[in-house]
Amino acid sequence: MTSGQPPAVRMRFQLAAFTLTRTVFNTSYRMIYPFLPVFARGLGVDLSTMALAVAARSSIGLASPFLGSIADHRGRKRTMLAALGLFVVGMTLVAYRPVFSVLVVGLVLGTIAKVLFDPAMQAYLGDRVQYSRRGLVIAVTEFGWSGAFLVGVPLAGWVIQSKDWTAPFPWLAAFGLGVGGLLWVVLPSDEPARGGSSAWLSGLRSVLGNRSALAGLIFGILVSLANEVVNIVFGVWLEGAFGLQVVALGAASAVIGLAELSGEGLVAGLSDRLGKRRAVAWGVGLNALACLALPFADRSLATALGGLFVFYITFEFTLVSIIPLMTELAPEARGMLMGGNVGGQSAGRAIGAFLGPALFSGGLIANSTVAAGLDLLALGLLVRFVRE
């Protein structure tokens, strides 16, 4: 359909399709958190049982290096379409058999799909977009993350309120089919690489033997850990500081969505001009300052939300800026490295979720100080070892 169009026009179609697809994926991923009590009541289980389902889903991120490497030797398009197939199956299962065990299966399949799709898409863009413009195109696809929170999740809440907790799942399955058909049309066919397991081992050797790539992976772990140490307790902090749990957390959710959208917009406008490595350095440095300032922003709800906005916009700027940088650190194993980046960030979040509540016994200042220290450690690693 797009073969007769100029390359720039084809790429715009593809970016729109990628962003729409990621909005669908991320809506299914992010809607669990605000509607966790609704799902628990609908299934007749307690919140701790639902938390186990979320933990099972999150553990899939640790398999990202292996799953990401599939795109290196099976082809980018094939991997993305296979991911959408898994997603549709997972959402359909929950829609037709809404019991707890099936929900867990559906969530796991949806997460496998996301972990397959994101590295394959990023590797595809790394193959076809000049490095000088890659920050812009990666940032455009990241609008699918904030867009899920600003558009997809509210729509899911509306259909849940209109019917019941299962209502979003058939819609998500239908949208998954739709964007799958769209990607089938707008993406060119690609030839998978030969080699099977030997290709996987070759990619692993390429990553492990590349100092910049390894440093980039560790950077992602440290920055994600730093963010989660604060992210896991900010709701408790707001509740304790203002006694307005529902209002404050509702406002914080909107602030976080706007901060993410703003961070992605800044990456689109600045990362290619500044240079990817410099943009990442600025982002993580400013995030460290935001961490240190956050405990002193508790004078009012407005200042607290303002502090959270700065914290999340600098984090999102950092996390999105590192993606185009990573796409060029090991071009011969892009899929594996991008999958490793997702896995490293998942590991960082898991460690941060464990450490955050324990640190909070010393107040938010303990969490923010540790987070700032991790950011500065990541900055030193970036400056010392990562080369474009």
TIVEX-903831 format. One record per residue (C-alpha): x, y, z. Coordinates in steps of 0.25 Angstrom, whole numbers. Example, Ala and Ser with C-alpha at 12.3 -4.5 7.8 and 13.67 -1.06 7.14 Angstrom:
// residues 2
{lumke {49 -18 31}};
{lumke {55 -4 29}};
END
This chain:
// residues 388
{lumke {0 0 0}};
{lumke {11 10 3}};
{lumke {22 4 -6}};
{lumke {20 15 -16}};
{lumke {21 26 -6}};
{lumke {34 34 -3}};
{lumke {42 28 9}};
{lumke {39 40 18}};
{lumke {24 38 16}};
{lumke {25 23 18}};
{lumke {33 25 31}};
{lumke {22 35 36}};
{lumke {11 24 34}};
{lumke {20 14 41}};
{lumke {23 23 53}};
{lumke {8 26 54}};
{lumke {5 11 54}};
{lumke {16 8 64}};
{lumke {11 19 73}};
{lumke {-4 14 72}};
{lumke {1 -1 75}};
{lumke {9 3 87}};
{lumke {-3 11 92}};
{lumke {-11 -2 92}};
{lumke {0 -10 98}};
{lumke {2 0 109}};
{lumke {-12 2 112}};
{lumke {-14 -13 116}};
{lumke {-1 -12 124}};
{lumke {-4 1 132}};
{lumke {-19 0 134}};
{lumke {-16 -11 145}};
{lumke {-10 -1 155}};
{lumke {-22 9 157}};
{lumke {-32 -2 155}};
{lumke {-26 -13 164}};
{lumke {-37 -13 174}};
{lumke {-48 -13 164}};
{lumke {-41 -26 157}};
{lumke {-39 -32 171}};
{lumke {-54 -30 175}};
{lumke {-59 -35 161}};
{lumke {-50 -48 163}};
{lumke {-54 -50 177}};
{lumke {-39 -49 182}};
{lumke {-32 -40 191}};
{lumke {-22 -29 187}};
{lumke {-10 -38 192}};
{lumke {-14 -49 182}};
{lumke {-15 -39 171}};
{lumke {-2 -33 174}};
{lumke {4 -48 172}};
{lumke {-2 -47 158}};
{lumke {5 -34 155}};
{lumke {18 -40 161}};
{lumke {16 -51 151}};
{lumke {15 -42 140}};
{lumke {26 -33 144}};
{lumke {36 -45 144}};
{lumke {34 -47 129}};
{lumke {43 -35 128}};
{lumke {55 -43 132}};
{lumke {54 -51 120}};
{lumke {55 -39 111}};
{lumke {70 -41 106}};
{lumke {65 -55 100}};
{lumke {52 -50 95}};
{lumke {58 -38 89}};
{lumke {69 -46 81}};
{lumke {57 -53 74}};
{lumke {56 -41 65}};
{lumke {71 -42 61}};
{lumke {69 -56 55}};
{lumke {54 -57 52}};
{lumke {52 -43 46}};
{lumke {47 -30 51}};
{lumke {33 -30 45}};
{lumke {31 -45 48}};
{lumke {34 -43 62}};
{lumke {25 -31 63}};
{lumke {13 -38 57}};
{lumke {15 -50 66}};
{lumke {15 -41 78}};
{lumke {2 -36 74}};
{lumke {-4 -50 72}};
{lumke {0 -53 86}};
{lumke {-6 -41 91}};
{lumke {-19 -43 84}};
{lumke {-20 -58 90}};
{lumke {-17 -53 104}};
{lumke {-28 -42 104}};
{lumke {-38 -51 97}};
{lumke {-36 -62 108}};
{lumke {-39 -52 119}};
{lumke {-51 -47 112}};
{lumke {-57 -61 110}};
{lumke {-52 -68 123}};
{lumke {-52 -57 134}};
{lumke {-46 -65 145}};
{lumke {-33 -62 153}};
{lumke {-24 -73 147}};
{lumke {-28 -68 133}};
{lumke {-25 -54 136}};
{lumke {-11 -58 140}};
{lumke {-9 -65 127}};
{lumke {-15 -53 120}};
{lumke {-6 -43 127}};
{lumke {7 -52 125}};
{lumke {4 -53 110}};
{lumke {1 -38 108}};
{lumke {15 -35 115}};
{lumke {22 -46 106}};
{lumke {16 -39 94}};
{lumke {20 -25 99}};
{lumke {34 -30 102}};
{lumke {35 -36 88}};
{lumke {29 -24 81}};
{lumke {37 -12 87}};
{lumke {51 -17 85}};
{lumke {47 -22 71}};
{lumke {41 -8 67}};
{lumke {54 -1 73}};
{lumke {63 -10 65}};
{lumke {55 -7 53}};
{lumke {56 8 54}};
{lumke {71 6 57}};
{lumke {72 -2 44}};
{lumke {65 9 36}};
{lumke {67 23 42}};
{lumke {80 31 42}};
{lumke {86 32 56}};
{lumke {85 47 55}};
{lumke {70 46 54}};
{lumke {67 34 63}};
{lumke {64 42 76}};
{lumke {52 48 69}};
{lumke {46 36 64}};
{lumke {48 28 77}};
{lumke {42 39 85}};
{lumke {30 39 75}};
{lumke {28 24 78}};
{lumke {29 27 93}};
{lumke {16 35 92}};
{lumke {10 22 93}};
{lumke {14 21 108}};
{lumke {8 34 112}};
{lumke {-3 33 103}};
{lumke {-8 20 110}};
{lumke {-8 27 123}};
{lumke {-15 40 117}};
{lumke {-25 33 108}};
{lumke {-25 18 108}};
{lumke {-26 16 123}};
{lumke {-38 27 125}};
{lumke {-45 20 114}};
{lumke {-43 6 120}};
{lumke {-49 12 133}};
{lumke {-61 18 126}};
{lumke {-64 4 120}};
{lumke {-62 -3 133}};
{lumke {-72 7 140}};
{lumke {-82 5 128}};
{lumke {-81 -10 130}};
{lumke {-71 -18 138}};
{lumke {-57 -21 140}};
{lumke {-56 -30 128}};
{lumke {-61 -19 118}};
{lumke {-47 -14 113}};
{lumke {-42 -28 109}};
{lumke {-50 -30 97}};
{lumke {-48 -16 92}};
{lumke {-33 -18 94}};
{lumke {-33 -31 86}};
{lumke {-41 -24 75}};
{lumke {-31 -12 75}};
{lumke {-19 -22 75}};
{lumke {-25 -29 62}};
{lumke {-27 -15 56}};
{lumke {-13 -10 58}};
{lumke {-7 -24 54}};
{lumke {-14 -22 41}};
{lumke {-9 -8 40}};
{lumke {6 -13 42}};
{lumke {4 -24 32}};
{lumke {1 -13 22}};
{lumke {11 -2 25}};
{lumke {23 -10 29}};
{lumke {32 -16 18}};
{lumke {36 -31 18}};
{lumke {49 -34 24}};
{lumke {58 -46 23}};
{lumke {61 -53 36}};
{lumke {76 -56 39}};
{lumke {81 -70 38}};
{lumke {88 -77 49}};
{lumke {77 -80 60}};
{lumke {84 -83 73}};
{lumke {98 -79 68}};
{lumke {92 -65 64}};
{lumke {87 -64 78}};
{lumke {101 -67 84}};
{lumke {108 -58 74}};
{lumke {99 -47 78}};
{lumke {101 -50 93}};
{lumke {117 -50 91}};
{lumke {115 -37 83}};
{lumke {108 -30 95}};
{lumke {117 -36 106}};
{lumke {130 -32 99}};
{lumke {125 -18 97}};
{lumke {129 -9 108}};
{lumke {119 3 104}};
{lumke {108 -7 103}};
{lumke {110 -13 116}};
{lumke {111 1 123}};
{lumke {98 5 116}};
{lumke {91 -7 122}};
{lumke {96 -4 136}};
{lumke {92 10 134}};
{lumke {78 6 131}};
{lumke {78 -3 144}};
{lumke {83 8 153}};
{lumke {74 19 147}};
{lumke {61 10 148}};
{lumke {65 6 162}};
{lumke {66 21 166}};
{lumke {53 24 160}};
{lumke {46 12 167}};
{lumke {51 15 181}};
{lumke {43 28 180}};
{lumke {32 23 171}};
{lumke {28 12 181}};
{lumke {26 22 193}};
{lumke {21 35 187}};
{lumke {6 31 189}};
{lumke {9 28 204}};
{lumke {17 41 205}};
{lumke {5 49 199}};
{lumke {-5 42 208}};
{lumke {3 45 221}};
{lumke {7 59 217}};
{lumke {-7 64 213}};
{lumke {-18 54 217}};
{lumke {-24 55 204}};
{lumke {-21 41 198}};
{lumke {-32 40 187}};
{lumke {-31 55 182}};
{lumke {-16 55 183}};
{lumke {-13 42 176}};
{lumke {-23 45 165}};
{lumke {-16 59 163}};
{lumke {-2 52 164}};
{lumke {-7 42 153}};
{lumke {-10 53 144}};
{lumke {3 60 147}};
{lumke {11 48 144}};
{lumke {4 46 131}};
{lumke {7 60 127}};
{lumke {21 59 132}};
{lumke {23 47 123}};
{lumke {17 53 111}};
{lumke {26 66 113}};
{lumke {38 58 115}};
{lumke {36 50 102}};
{lumke {33 63 95}};
{lumke {46 69 100}};
{lumke {54 57 95}};
{lumke {47 58 81}};
{lumke {52 73 81}};
{lumke {65 73 88}};
{lumke {72 59 88}};
{lumke {77 59 73}};
{lumke {82 74 75}};
{lumke {89 72 88}};
{lumke {94 58 84}};
{lumke {89 46 91}};
{lumke {100 44 101}};
{lumke {99 58 105}};
{lumke {84 58 106}};
{lumke {85 46 115}};
{lumke {95 52 124}};
{lumke {87 65 126}};
{lumke {74 57 128}};
{lumke {80 48 139}};
{lumke {88 60 146}};
{lumke {75 68 147}};
{lumke {67 56 152}};
{lumke {78 55 163}};
{lumke {75 69 167}};
{lumke {60 67 166}};
{lumke {62 55 176}};
{lumke {69 64 186}};
{lumke {59 75 185}};
{lumke {46 66 186}};
{lumke {46 64 201}};
{lumke {46 79 203}};
{lumke {34 81 194}};
{lumke {24 77 204}};
{lumke {19 91 208}};
{lumke {6 90 200}};
{lumke {0 80 191}};
{lumke {3 89 179}};
{lumke {18 89 182}};
{lumke {18 74 185}};
{lumke {11 72 171}};
{lumke {21 82 165}};
{lumke {33 74 171}};
{lumke {27 61 165}};
{lumke {25 67 152}};
{lumke {40 71 151}};
{lumke {44 57 156}};
{lumke {36 50 146}};
{lumke {39 59 134}};
{lumke {54 58 136}};
{lumke {53 43 138}};
{lumke {45 41 126}};
{lumke {55 50 118}};
{lumke {66 41 123}};
{lumke {60 28 120}};
{lumke {55 31 106}};
{lumke {68 38 102}};
{lumke {76 26 105}};
{lumke {68 17 95}};
{lumke {74 23 82}};
{lumke {87 23 89}};
{lumke {86 8 92}};
{lumke {82 5 77}};
{lumke {95 9 72}};
{lumke {104 3 83}};
{lumke {104 -12 77}};
{lumke {97 -11 63}};
{lumke {100 -25 60}};
{lumke {92 -30 72}};
{lumke {81 -19 73}};
{lumke {70 -27 77}};
{lumke {77 -34 88}};
{lumke {83 -21 93}};
{lumke {69 -14 93}};
{lumke {63 -26 100}};
{lumke {74 -26 110}};
{lumke {71 -11 113}};
{lumke {57 -15 116}};
{lumke {61 -26 125}};
{lumke {71 -18 132}};
{lumke {61 -7 135}};
{lumke {51 -18 140}};
{lumke {62 -23 149}};
{lumke {64 -9 154}};
{lumke {50 -6 157}};
{lumke {48 -20 164}};
{lumke {60 -16 173}};
{lumke {55 -2 176}};
{lumke {41 -7 179}};
{lumke {48 -16 190}};
{lumke {57 -5 195}};
{lumke {47 7 195}};
{lumke {38 3 206}};
{lumke {50 -1 215}};
{lumke {57 12 213}};
{lumke {44 20 215}};
{lumke {45 17 230}};
{lumke {55 28 230}};
{lumke {45 38 223}};
{lumke {45 42 208}};
{lumke {58 49 210}};
{lumke {65 35 211}};
{lumke {58 30 198}};
{lumke {62 42 191}};
{lumke {76 43 195}};
{lumke {79 28 191}};
{lumke {72 31 178}};
{lumke {81 43 175}};
{lumke {93 35 179}};
{lumke {89 24 169}};
{lumke {87 35 158}};
{lumke {100 41 160}};
{lumke {107 27 160}};
{lumke {100 24 147}};
{lumke {105 38 141}};
{lumke {119 34 145}};
{lumke {117 21 138}};
{lumke {112 28 125}};
{lumke {123 38 125}};
{lumke {134 28 127}};
{lumke {130 16 119}};
{lumke {119 19 109}};
{lumke {124 24 95}};
{lumke {115 27 83}};
END
